[in-house]
Amino acid sequence: MLKVFFSSCLVVLNLWGGTIQNDEQFKQAVAEMGKANKLVLMIYTTEDCPECAYMKKKVFYDKGVEPYLSRHFVVIEKNVHKNKLPDGYDFFGIPTMFFIDKAGNKKETIIGSKRPQLFLDELRRIRGVK
């Protein structure tokens, strides 16, 4: 029984992956930005989360949200059961969305889903634009 417990702990520990600056997806997102003044939107999901699916399939592709999102953000997705999660980016509900600058500073966190217009309003607020 104890052996199973320790094996489970090792699996959980393997999901935590160091700082955000060492995260491969984050590094690729920053490289993709180039000199553009964008933020990274890192969303934590699972394959069985209906709110995650709603955000990824409906809200992110809404005709009002999609152009703004692609112009000002680079989106990366982390499955909390399958991907290594960077230190300092803890969650207690999904979806959890972290807004991170190029230097790896967490600017804002949103937990849960939102309707398209409310999400667009949040994106503008996070960028400091009305």
C-alpha positions as CSV (number, residue, x, y, z in Angstrom):
1,M,0.0,0.0,0.0
2,L,2.8,2.4,0.9
3,K,4.6,1.6,-2.3
4,V,1.5,2.6,-4.3
5,F,1.2,5.9,-2.3
6,F,4.8,6.8,-3.1
7,S,4.4,5.9,-6.8
8,S,1.4,8.2,-6.9
9,C,3.4,11.0,-5.3
10,L,6.1,10.7,-7.9
11,V,3.5,11.0,-10.7
12,V,2.1,14.2,-9.1
13,L,5.5,15.6,-8.6
14,N,6.3,15.0,-12.2
15,L,3.5,17.3,-13.2
16,W,5.2,20.3,-11.6
17,G,7.8,21.6,-14.0
18,G,10.0,24.4,-12.8
19,T,9.7,28.1,-13.5
20,I,7.6,29.6,-16.3
21,Q,10.7,30.9,-18.1
22,N,11.9,27.3,-18.5
23,D,8.5,26.1,-19.8
24,E,8.8,25.1,-23.5
25,Q,5.3,26.3,-24.5
26,F,5.9,29.6,-22.8
27,K,9.3,30.1,-24.5
28,Q,7.7,29.3,-27.9
29,A,4.9,31.8,-27.2
30,V,7.3,34.5,-26.4
31,A,9.3,33.7,-29.5
32,E,6.1,33.8,-31.6
33,M,5.4,37.3,-30.3
34,G,8.6,38.7,-31.5
35,K,8.6,42.4,-30.7
36,A,4.8,42.6,-30.5
37,N,3.4,43.9,-27.2
38,K,1.4,40.8,-26.4
39,L,0.6,38.8,-23.3
40,V,0.6,35.0,-22.9
41,L,-2.8,33.6,-21.9
42,M,-2.1,30.1,-20.4
43,I,-5.3,28.1,-19.8
44,Y,-5.4,25.1,-17.6
45,T,-7.9,22.5,-18.8
46,T,-8.8,18.8,-18.7
47,E,-10.4,16.7,-21.4
48,D,-13.6,16.3,-19.5
49,C,-14.2,19.9,-18.5
50,P,-17.3,21.3,-20.2
51,E,-16.4,24.9,-19.2
52,C,-13.0,24.5,-20.7
53,A,-14.5,23.2,-24.0
54,Y,-16.9,26.2,-24.0
55,M,-14.1,28.7,-23.7
56,K,-11.9,27.0,-26.2
57,K,-14.5,26.3,-28.8
58,K,-17.1,29.1,-28.4
59,V,-15.7,32.1,-26.6
60,F,-12.1,32.1,-28.0
61,Y,-13.7,31.9,-31.5
62,D,-16.5,34.4,-31.0
63,K,-16.5,37.0,-33.7
64,G,-15.9,39.8,-31.2
65,V,-13.3,38.0,-29.1
66,E,-11.2,36.1,-31.6
67,P,-9.7,39.2,-33.5
68,Y,-8.9,40.9,-30.2
69,L,-7.5,37.8,-28.6
70,S,-5.2,36.9,-31.6
71,R,-4.0,40.6,-31.9
72,H,-3.0,41.0,-28.2
73,F,-2.4,37.5,-26.8
74,V,-0.7,34.2,-27.5
75,V,-2.7,31.3,-26.1
76,I,-1.1,28.2,-24.7
77,E,-3.0,25.3,-23.1
78,K,-2.0,23.0,-20.3
79,N,-3.9,19.8,-19.5
80,V,-3.6,19.6,-15.7
81,H,-3.5,15.7,-15.9
82,K,-1.0,15.4,-18.7
83,N,1.3,18.4,-18.8
84,K,4.0,19.7,-16.5
85,L,2.7,22.7,-14.7
86,P,5.1,25.6,-13.9
87,D,5.8,26.5,-10.3
88,G,3.8,29.4,-9.0
89,Y,0.9,28.7,-11.2
90,D,-1.4,26.8,-8.9
91,F,-5.0,26.2,-9.5
92,F,-8.1,25.1,-7.6
93,G,-10.6,25.1,-10.4
94,I,-10.6,24.8,-14.1
95,P,-10.5,26.4,-16.5
96,T,-7.9,28.7,-14.9
97,M,-6.4,31.4,-17.2
98,F,-3.2,33.1,-16.4
99,F,-2.1,36.3,-18.1
100,I,1.7,36.5,-18.3
101,D,4.1,39.1,-19.7
102,K,7.2,38.2,-21.8
103,A,9.4,38.3,-18.7
104,G,7.2,35.6,-17.0
105,N,5.4,37.9,-14.6
106,K,1.8,36.9,-13.8
107,K,-0.4,39.9,-14.4
108,E,-3.9,38.4,-13.8
109,T,-5.7,35.1,-13.2
110,I,-9.3,34.3,-14.1
111,I,-11.0,31.1,-12.9
112,G,-14.0,29.7,-14.6
113,S,-15.7,30.4,-17.9
114,K,-17.3,33.7,-19.1
115,R,-19.7,34.6,-21.9
116,P,-18.0,36.2,-24.9
117,Q,-18.7,39.9,-24.2
118,L,-17.7,39.6,-20.5
119,F,-14.5,37.8,-21.5
120,L,-13.7,40.5,-24.1
121,D,-14.3,43.1,-21.4
122,E,-11.9,41.2,-19.1
123,L,-9.2,41.1,-21.9
124,R,-9.5,44.8,-22.4
125,R,-9.3,45.5,-18.7
126,I,-6.2,43.2,-18.3
127,R,-4.5,45.1,-21.2
128,G,-5.4,48.4,-19.6
129,V,-7.7,49.4,-22.5
130,K,-11.3,50.5,-22.2
